[in-house]
């Protein structure tokens, strides 16, 4: 056990045995985080309390308007943020907060909070507050996944202005020159010039440049082109953006770049791609391709467990995933049985913090959604945290309305 001279530990001091279990080496040709990178992520929980604080209370907007429910407090950044989670009854969080975001600025003052909404200030009167320590094993899973997703930086360059606009005439000429030069002594330099020309991210020319780099065996240029290529889906059913991201992930994997491949796989799992239109019907047609994770050499169940968990730290993940898509990934994974068992255990564990019990409940319910009939219950509410039970009740009521 390595004890570090840090103030008031929120999670256990750095355990070298646990750290060793996180840093198991991958196959030699694959990149992997170094021990210090896992240590840095771990220390996010020893320097501050990473638990997302869950409270129950009443949001008072006026003498006549009061909304009771569950809220979460995020304050790792130094500025307290209040997130509305579940309101009692049929009240919509969207209607109360006046926007699609449930997070609003808040000033903490004992059990009474001043909350800044778009429509003016409100007061949150807190009547229930939990104080739990952070469990070691879930925290280790979060550290594992967070480190793997962050150690190689972002896979994409920032979008240029008008990313789906037309290429300029000079860019068109550079692309034509690069494609014509494949197989010649000038092929590489011409291709480098076309890739660096500032083509719009969604340009149709990127596919030709990737193909040319592949034909030349210039794997570094394949990656360079993919870093800039962000196709726009033409409709909600369009799978082309996911196909391109999958090809990019394969190229990262072939190059041994584990972190790049994992970030892209999570984006594919989350169906997080630019599209002209979104619909639930279109989303339902896009599989999570979670099986691709099993070829990366990582501990896939631990990686998926880490995606479930959320903590309040000064460093956020480079990419996340919705509980709906993560639940579907669990359903489509060969690790489904073990994952569902772990989620059920977390959801009913009274020593686990309320926020992560809620995350486990939602993920498990979505995994079950793809297995049970429309009139069968998703989960048994026994043993759930009251927040999780409230969310489940609302979800079941919505399912019942949809089947009428």
DALIN-V870266 format. One record per residue. N is the residue number from 1. PHI is phi as a letter, one per 30 degrees, with the letter a starting at -180 (NA if undefined). OMEGA is omega in degrees with one decimal (999 if undefined). D_FIRST is the distance of its C-alpha to the first C-alpha in Angstrom with 1 decimal. Layout:
n=N phi=PHI omega=OMEGA d_first=D_FIRST
n=N phi=PHI omega=OMEGA d_first=D_FIRST
This chain:
n=1 phi=NA omega=178.4 d_first=0.0
n=2 phi=c omega=179.5 d_first=3.8
n=3 phi=c omega=-178.9 d_first=6.3
n=4 phi=c omega=-178.0 d_first=9.7
n=5 phi=d omega=-179.2 d_first=13.0
n=6 phi=b omega=-178.9 d_first=14.6
n=7 phi=d omega=169.0 d_first=17.1
n=8 phi=g omega=-177.3 d_first=17.0
n=9 phi=d omega=174.2 d_first=14.5
n=10 phi=c omega=170.5 d_first=16.5
n=11 phi=b omega=-176.1 d_first=13.8
n=12 phi=e omega=174.5 d_first=10.3
n=13 phi=e omega=-174.1 d_first=8.0
n=14 phi=e omega=-178.6 d_first=7.0
n=15 phi=c omega=-175.4 d_first=5.0
n=16 phi=d omega=177.0 d_first=5.6
n=17 phi=d omega=178.0 d_first=7.3
n=18 phi=d omega=178.5 d_first=9.3
n=19 phi=d omega=179.3 d_first=10.1
n=20 phi=d omega=179.8 d_first=11.4
n=21 phi=d omega=177.8 d_first=13.6
n=22 phi=d omega=-170.5 d_first=15.1
n=23 phi=c omega=176.8 d_first=16.0
n=24 phi=e omega=-173.9 d_first=17.9
n=25 phi=d omega=172.7 d_first=20.9
n=26 phi=d omega=176.5 d_first=24.4
n=27 phi=e omega=-171.7 d_first=27.6
n=28 phi=e omega=-174.3 d_first=28.2
n=29 phi=d omega=-178.1 d_first=31.0
n=30 phi=c omega=176.7 d_first=29.0
n=31 phi=d omega=179.3 d_first=27.2
n=32 phi=a omega=177.2 d_first=23.6
n=33 phi=d omega=174.7 d_first=21.2
n=34 phi=d omega=-177.2 d_first=19.0
n=35 phi=e omega=-178.0 d_first=15.2
n=36 phi=d omega=178.4 d_first=15.9
n=37 phi=d omega=172.9 d_first=18.2
n=38 phi=d omega=-179.9 d_first=15.7
n=39 phi=d omega=-179.4 d_first=13.4
n=40 phi=d omega=178.4 d_first=16.5
n=41 phi=d omega=179.3 d_first=17.4
n=42 phi=d omega=-175.9 d_first=14.1
n=43 phi=d omega=174.2 d_first=14.6
n=44 phi=d omega=-179.8 d_first=18.0
n=45 phi=c omega=178.8 d_first=16.6
n=46 phi=c omega=179.2 d_first=14.5
n=47 phi=c omega=-178.8 d_first=17.5
n=48 phi=b omega=178.0 d_first=20.0
n=49 phi=d omega=-176.2 d_first=20.7
n=50 phi=d omega=-177.4 d_first=21.3
n=51 phi=d omega=173.0 d_first=23.1
n=52 phi=d omega=-173.7 d_first=26.8
n=53 phi=d omega=-179.7 d_first=28.6
n=54 phi=c omega=179.5 d_first=31.4
n=55 phi=b omega=171.3 d_first=34.4
n=56 phi=c omega=-178.4 d_first=37.8
n=57 phi=a omega=-178.0 d_first=40.8
n=58 phi=b omega=177.0 d_first=44.2
n=59 phi=c omega=-175.7 d_first=45.1
n=60 phi=c omega=178.8 d_first=48.4
n=61 phi=c omega=176.9 d_first=50.5
n=62 phi=a omega=179.6 d_first=53.7
n=63 phi=d omega=-176.7 d_first=55.5
n=64 phi=c omega=-175.0 d_first=56.5
n=65 phi=c omega=179.7 d_first=53.4
n=66 phi=b omega=-177.8 d_first=50.2
n=67 phi=b omega=-179.1 d_first=47.5
n=68 phi=c omega=179.5 d_first=45.0
n=69 phi=l omega=-176.9 d_first=41.9
n=70 phi=c omega=-177.6 d_first=38.2
n=71 phi=b omega=176.5 d_first=36.7
n=72 phi=b omega=-178.5 d_first=33.3
n=73 phi=c omega=176.3 d_first=32.1
n=74 phi=c omega=-179.0 d_first=30.4
n=75 phi=b omega=179.5 d_first=29.8
n=76 phi=d omega=-178.0 d_first=26.9
n=77 phi=d omega=-176.8 d_first=29.6
n=78 phi=j omega=175.9 d_first=30.8
n=79 phi=c omega=-176.7 d_first=33.9
n=80 phi=d omega=177.6 d_first=33.9
n=81 phi=b omega=178.8 d_first=35.3
n=82 phi=c omega=178.7 d_first=36.6
n=83 phi=c omega=176.6 d_first=36.8
n=84 phi=d omega=-176.4 d_first=39.3
n=85 phi=c omega=179.6 d_first=38.0
n=86 phi=b omega=176.1 d_first=40.6
n=87 phi=c omega=-178.1 d_first=43.8
n=88 phi=d omega=178.5 d_first=45.7
n=89 phi=i omega=-178.0 d_first=48.8
n=90 phi=c omega=-177.0 d_first=50.1
n=91 phi=d omega=178.7 d_first=49.4
n=92 phi=d omega=176.3 d_first=48.3
n=93 phi=e omega=-179.7 d_first=45.5
n=94 phi=e omega=-178.1 d_first=47.4
n=95 phi=d omega=-177.3 d_first=50.5
n=96 phi=d omega=-175.1 d_first=48.8
n=97 phi=d omega=176.8 d_first=46.9
n=98 phi=i omega=178.9 d_first=49.8
n=99 phi=a omega=-177.0 d_first=47.8
n=100 phi=d omega=179.7 d_first=45.7
n=101 phi=d omega=180.0 d_first=42.4
n=102 phi=c omega=-176.8 d_first=40.9
n=103 phi=c omega=179.5 d_first=38.9
n=104 phi=b omega=179.4 d_first=40.6
n=105 phi=d omega=-178.9 d_first=39.8
n=106 phi=b omega=174.5 d_first=39.0
n=107 phi=c omega=-176.7 d_first=38.8
n=108 phi=d omega=176.4 d_first=36.7
n=109 phi=a omega=-177.4 d_first=38.4
n=110 phi=i omega=179.6 d_first=37.1
n=111 phi=c omega=175.5 d_first=38.2
n=112 phi=b omega=-176.7 d_first=41.0
n=113 phi=c omega=169.5 d_first=40.5
n=114 phi=c omega=-174.2 d_first=43.0
n=115 phi=c omega=-178.3 d_first=42.9
n=116 phi=c omega=176.9 d_first=44.6
n=117 phi=c omega=178.3 d_first=46.5
n=118 phi=d omega=-177.1 d_first=48.8
n=119 phi=c omega=179.6 d_first=51.7
n=120 phi=k omega=-176.7 d_first=50.7
n=121 phi=d omega=173.4 d_first=48.3
n=122 phi=b omega=179.4 d_first=47.3
n=123 phi=b omega=174.2 d_first=45.3
n=124 phi=c omega=176.8 d_first=42.5
n=125 phi=c omega=-175.8 d_first=42.5
n=126 phi=d omega=178.1 d_first=39.2
n=127 phi=c omega=178.5 d_first=39.6
n=128 phi=b omega=-175.9 d_first=36.3
n=129 phi=b omega=-178.4 d_first=32.8
n=130 phi=c omega=176.8 d_first=29.5
n=131 phi=b omega=-180.0 d_first=26.2
n=132 phi=b omega=174.0 d_first=23.2
n=133 phi=d omega=-179.7 d_first=19.5
n=134 phi=d omega=179.6 d_first=18.3
n=135 phi=d omega=-176.1 d_first=17.1
n=136 phi=d omega=-172.5 d_first=13.9
n=137 phi=d omega=175.2 d_first=15.6
n=138 phi=e omega=179.0 d_first=18.7
n=139 phi=d omega=178.6 d_first=16.8
n=140 phi=d omega=177.5 d_first=15.0
n=141 phi=d omega=178.8 d_first=18.6
n=142 phi=d omega=179.0 d_first=20.0
n=143 phi=d omega=-179.2 d_first=17.7
n=144 phi=e omega=-176.6 d_first=18.7
n=145 phi=d omega=-179.2 d_first=22.4
n=146 phi=d omega=-179.5 d_first=22.5
n=147 phi=d omega=-179.8 d_first=21.1
n=148 phi=d omega=-177.8 d_first=23.4
n=149 phi=d omega=-173.3 d_first=26.3
n=150 phi=c omega=-167.3 d_first=25.9
n=151 phi=d omega=179.3 d_first=24.9
n=152 phi=c omega=177.8 d_first=28.6
n=153 phi=i omega=-178.0 d_first=30.5
n=154 phi=d omega=-178.8 d_first=33.4
n=155 phi=d omega=-176.8 d_first=35.7
n=156 phi=c omega=170.3 d_first=38.9
n=157 phi=d omega=179.1 d_first=40.7
n=158 phi=e omega=178.4 d_first=42.1
n=159 phi=d omega=173.1 d_first=45.3
n=160 phi=d omega=176.4 d_first=48.5
n=161 phi=d omega=-177.5 d_first=51.3
n=162 phi=h omega=-173.1 d_first=53.5
n=163 phi=d omega=179.8 d_first=51.0
n=164 phi=c omega=176.3 d_first=53.6
n=165 phi=d omega=-178.7 d_first=56.6
n=166 phi=d omega=174.3 d_first=58.9
n=167 phi=d omega=176.2 d_first=58.2
n=168 phi=d omega=179.8 d_first=60.3
n=169 phi=d omega=179.3 d_first=63.1
n=170 phi=d omega=176.7 d_first=61.3
n=171 phi=d omega=178.0 d_first=58.2
n=172 phi=e omega=-179.0 d_first=60.5
n=173 phi=d omega=178.7 d_first=62.0
n=174 phi=d omega=177.8 d_first=58.7
n=175 phi=d omega=179.3 d_first=57.6
n=176 phi=d omega=179.5 d_first=60.9
n=177 phi=d omega=-179.1 d_first=60.7
n=178 phi=d omega=-178.4 d_first=57.2
n=179 phi=d omega=179.2 d_first=58.2
n=180 phi=d omega=-175.0 d_first=61.4
n=181 phi=c omega=179.7 d_first=59.5
n=182 phi=e omega=-179.8 d_first=57.2
n=183 phi=j omega=178.1 d_first=57.8
n=184 phi=c omega=-179.9 d_first=59.3
n=185 phi=d omega=-179.5 d_first=58.0
n=186 phi=c omega=-173.6 d_first=57.8
n=187 phi=e omega=-175.2 d_first=55.7
n=188 phi=d omega=-178.1 d_first=52.3
n=189 phi=d omega=179.4 d_first=53.4
n=190 phi=d omega=179.7 d_first=55.5
n=191 phi=d omega=177.0 d_first=52.7
n=192 phi=d omega=-179.3 d_first=50.3
n=193 phi=d omega=180.0 d_first=53.0
n=194 phi=d omega=-179.4 d_first=53.5
n=195 phi=d omega=-177.5 d_first=49.8
n=196 phi=d omega=-172.8 d_first=49.6
n=197 phi=d omega=-179.1 d_first=52.8
n=198 phi=i omega=176.3 d_first=51.4
n=199 phi=e omega=174.4 d_first=52.6
n=200 phi=e omega=-175.2 d_first=52.0
n=201 phi=e omega=-177.9 d_first=48.8
n=202 phi=c omega=-177.3 d_first=50.9
n=203 phi=d omega=177.9 d_first=53.6
n=204 phi=d omega=-177.6 d_first=55.1
n=205 phi=d omega=-176.6 d_first=55.0
n=206 phi=d omega=178.9 d_first=51.2
n=207 phi=e omega=178.3 d_first=51.7
n=208 phi=d omega=179.2 d_first=54.2
n=209 phi=d omega=176.4 d_first=52.0
n=210 phi=d omega=178.8 d_first=49.0
n=211 phi=d omega=-179.8 d_first=51.4
n=212 phi=d omega=179.0 d_first=52.8
n=213 phi=d omega=178.2 d_first=49.4
n=214 phi=d omega=179.2 d_first=48.6
n=215 phi=d omega=179.8 d_first=52.0
n=216 phi=d omega=-176.1 d_first=51.4
n=217 phi=i omega=-179.6 d_first=47.9
n=218 phi=c omega=-173.3 d_first=46.5
n=219 phi=d omega=177.9 d_first=43.2
n=220 phi=d omega=178.6 d_first=42.0
n=221 phi=d omega=172.7 d_first=45.1
n=222 phi=e omega=179.1 d_first=44.5
n=223 phi=d omega=-179.4 d_first=41.2
n=224 phi=d omega=178.6 d_first=42.9
n=225 phi=d omega=179.8 d_first=45.6
n=226 phi=d omega=178.9 d_first=43.4
n=227 phi=d omega=-176.4 d_first=41.4
n=228 phi=c omega=-171.0 d_first=44.7
n=229 phi=d omega=179.3 d_first=46.2
n=230 phi=b omega=-177.5 d_first=46.0
n=231 phi=d omega=177.9 d_first=48.9
n=232 phi=c omega=175.0 d_first=50.3
n=233 phi=d omega=-175.2 d_first=50.9
n=234 phi=d omega=176.3 d_first=54.6
n=235 phi=a omega=-176.7 d_first=54.2
n=236 phi=d omega=-178.8 d_first=51.6
n=237 phi=c omega=-174.2 d_first=52.1
n=238 phi=d omega=-179.4 d_first=51.6
n=239 phi=c omega=-175.2 d_first=48.8
n=240 phi=d omega=178.5 d_first=49.4
n=241 phi=e omega=178.7 d_first=46.5
n=242 phi=d omega=178.5 d_first=44.1
n=243 phi=d omega=179.4 d_first=45.7
n=244 phi=d omega=178.2 d_first=45.3
n=245 phi=d omega=178.3 d_first=41.6
n=246 phi=d omega=176.6 d_first=41.1
n=247 phi=d omega=177.8 d_first=42.8
n=248 phi=d omega=178.5 d_first=40.7
n=249 phi=d omega=178.0 d_first=37.5
n=250 phi=d omega=179.5 d_first=39.0
n=251 phi=d omega=176.5 d_first=39.7
n=252 phi=d omega=-179.5 d_first=36.1
n=253 phi=d omega=179.0 d_first=34.9
n=254 phi=d omega=179.0 d_first=37.4
n=255 phi=d omega=179.9 d_first=36.2
n=256 phi=i omega=-177.1 d_first=32.6
n=257 phi=c omega=-174.3 d_first=31.6
n=258 phi=d omega=-176.5 d_first=29.2
n=259 phi=d omega=178.3 d_first=28.5
n=260 phi=d omega=-178.4 d_first=32.2
n=261 phi=d omega=-177.8 d_first=33.1
n=262 phi=d omega=177.6 d_first=30.6
n=263 phi=e omega=-179.9 d_first=31.9
n=264 phi=d omega=178.7 d_first=35.4
n=265 phi=d omega=178.4 d_first=34.7
n=266 phi=d omega=175.9 d_first=33.3
n=267 phi=d omega=178.1 d_first=36.5
n=268 phi=d omega=178.0 d_first=38.6
n=269 phi=e omega=-178.0 d_first=36.9
n=270 phi=d omega=-177.3 d_first=37.6
n=271 phi=h omega=-176.2 d_first=41.1
n=272 phi=c omega=-179.7 d_first=40.6
n=273 phi=b omega=-179.8 d_first=43.5
n=274 phi=d omega=179.3 d_first=46.5
n=275 phi=b omega=178.9 d_first=49.5
n=276 phi=d omega=-179.0 d_first=52.9
n=277 phi=a omega=178.5 d_first=52.7
n=278 phi=b omega=172.5 d_first=50.1
n=279 phi=a omega=178.1 d_first=50.9
n=280 phi=d omega=178.2 d_first=49.1
n=281 phi=d omega=178.6 d_first=51.5
n=282 phi=d omega=179.8 d_first=50.4
n=283 phi=d omega=-178.0 d_first=46.7
n=284 phi=d omega=-177.5 d_first=47.1
n=285 phi=d omega=-175.3 d_first=48.6
n=286 phi=c omega=178.0 d_first=45.5
n=287 phi=d omega=-177.9 d_first=42.9
n=288 phi=d omega=-178.2 d_first=39.2
n=289 phi=h omega=-176.9 d_first=39.0
n=290 phi=d omega=-179.4 d_first=35.5
n=291 phi=d omega=-179.7 d_first=36.0
n=292 phi=d omega=180.0 d_first=35.7
n=293 phi=d omega=-176.3 d_first=31.9
n=294 phi=d omega=178.4 d_first=31.8
n=295 phi=c omega=-176.0 d_first=33.1
n=296 phi=d omega=-179.2 d_first=30.3
n=297 phi=i omega=179.9 d_first=27.7
n=298 phi=d omega=172.7 d_first=25.1
n=299 phi=d omega=-171.5 d_first=23.6
n=300 phi=d omega=177.9 d_first=26.6
n=301 phi=e omega=179.2 d_first=25.8
n=302 phi=d omega=178.7 d_first=22.4
n=303 phi=d omega=179.2 d_first=24.3
n=304 phi=d omega=177.3 d_first=27.0
n=305 phi=d omega=179.6 d_first=24.7
n=306 phi=d omega=177.6 d_first=23.2
n=307 phi=d omega=180.0 d_first=26.8
n=308 phi=d omega=-168.9 d_first=27.5
n=309 phi=d omega=178.8 d_first=24.9
n=310 phi=b omega=176.9 d_first=25.8
n=311 phi=b omega=-177.0 d_first=23.9
n=312 phi=c omega=-179.7 d_first=25.2
n=313 phi=b omega=-179.3 d_first=23.7
n=314 phi=d omega=177.1 d_first=25.4
n=315 phi=c omega=179.6 d_first=25.1
n=316 phi=c omega=179.1 d_first=27.1
n=317 phi=d omega=178.5 d_first=27.3
n=318 phi=d omega=179.3 d_first=30.0
n=319 phi=a omega=178.4 d_first=31.6
n=320 phi=b omega=-177.8 d_first=31.5
n=321 phi=a omega=178.6 d_first=33.5
n=322 phi=d omega=178.8 d_first=35.6
n=323 phi=d omega=178.7 d_first=34.9
n=324 phi=d omega=-178.8 d_first=38.3
n=325 phi=d omega=177.6 d_first=37.7
n=326 phi=d omega=175.8 d_first=34.2
n=327 phi=d omega=177.2 d_first=35.7
n=328 phi=d omega=177.3 d_first=38.3
n=329 phi=d omega=176.7 d_first=35.8
n=330 phi=e omega=179.6 d_first=34.0
n=331 phi=d omega=-175.8 d_first=37.5
n=332 phi=d omega=-177.0 d_first=38.4
n=333 phi=d omega=173.6 d_first=35.1
n=334 phi=d omega=-179.6 d_first=34.9
n=335 phi=c omega=-172.7 d_first=31.6
n=336 phi=e omega=-175.0 d_first=33.6
n=337 phi=d omega=-180.0 d_first=33.3
n=338 phi=d omega=-179.1 d_first=29.5
n=339 phi=d omega=-179.5 d_first=29.3
n=340 phi=d omega=176.4 d_first=31.9
n=341 phi=d omega=179.0 d_first=30.1
n=342 phi=d omega=179.7 d_first=26.8
n=343 phi=d omega=178.4 d_first=29.0
n=344 phi=d omega=178.6 d_first=30.8
n=345 phi=d omega=178.9 d_first=27.7
n=346 phi=d omega=-175.6 d_first=26.4
n=347 phi=d omega=-176.5 d_first=29.9
n=348 phi=c omega=-178.0 d_first=30.2
n=349 phi=d omega=-176.5 d_first=26.7
n=350 phi=d omega=179.4 d_first=27.3
n=351 phi=c omega=176.8 d_first=23.7
n=352 phi=d omega=-177.5 d_first=23.6
n=353 phi=d omega=-172.2 d_first=25.0
n=354 phi=d omega=-176.7 d_first=28.7
n=355 phi=d omega=-178.7 d_first=28.9
n=356 phi=d omega=169.6 d_first=26.8
n=357 phi=d omega=177.4 d_first=28.7
n=358 phi=d omega=178.1 d_first=31.8
n=359 phi=d omega=178.9 d_first=30.6
n=360 phi=d omega=179.2 d_first=29.9
n=361 phi=d omega=-179.0 d_first=33.3
n=362 phi=d omega=-179.4 d_first=35.2
n=363 phi=d omega=179.3 d_first=33.7
n=364 phi=d omega=179.6 d_first=34.4
n=365 phi=d omega=178.5 d_first=37.9
n=366 phi=d omega=175.7 d_first=38.7
n=367 phi=d omega=179.0 d_first=37.6
n=368 phi=d omega=179.9 d_first=39.9
n=369 phi=e omega=-177.7 d_first=42.6
n=370 phi=d omega=-177.1 d_first=43.3
n=371 phi=c omega=-172.8 d_first=43.6
n=372 phi=c omega=176.9 d_first=45.6
n=373 phi=d omega=-175.1 d_first=49.2
n=374 phi=d omega=-179.5 d_first=50.4
n=375 phi=c omega=177.9 d_first=51.2
n=376 phi=d omega=178.1 d_first=48.1
n=377 phi=d omega=178.3 d_first=45.3
n=378 phi=d omega=-175.5 d_first=42.2
n=379 phi=b omega=169.1 d_first=39.7
n=380 phi=d omega=-176.2 d_first=39.9
n=381 phi=d omega=-179.0 d_first=39.2
n=382 phi=d omega=177.8 d_first=38.0
n=383 phi=i omega=179.7 d_first=34.5
n=384 phi=d omega=171.4 d_first=34.3
n=385 phi=d omega=179.6 d_first=33.4
n=386 phi=e omega=175.9 d_first=36.8
n=387 phi=d omega=-179.4 d_first=36.2
n=388 phi=d omega=179.4 d_first=35.7
n=389 phi=d omega=178.2 d_first=38.7
n=390 phi=d omega=177.5 d_first=40.8
n=391 phi=d omega=-178.9 d_first=40.0
n=392 phi=d omega=179.3 d_first=40.8
n=393 phi=d omega=178.6 d_first=44.1
n=394 phi=d omega=-179.9 d_first=45.2
n=395 phi=d omega=179.4 d_first=44.3
n=396 phi=d omega=177.5 d_first=46.3
n=397 phi=d omega=178.4 d_first=49.2
n=398 phi=d omega=177.7 d_first=49.3
n=399 phi=d omega=179.8 d_first=49.3
n=400 phi=d omega=178.1 d_first=52.1
n=401 phi=d omega=-177.9 d_first=54.1
n=402 phi=d omega=-178.0 d_first=53.8
n=403 phi=c omega=-179.8 d_first=55.1
n=404 phi=d omega=999 d_first=58.1
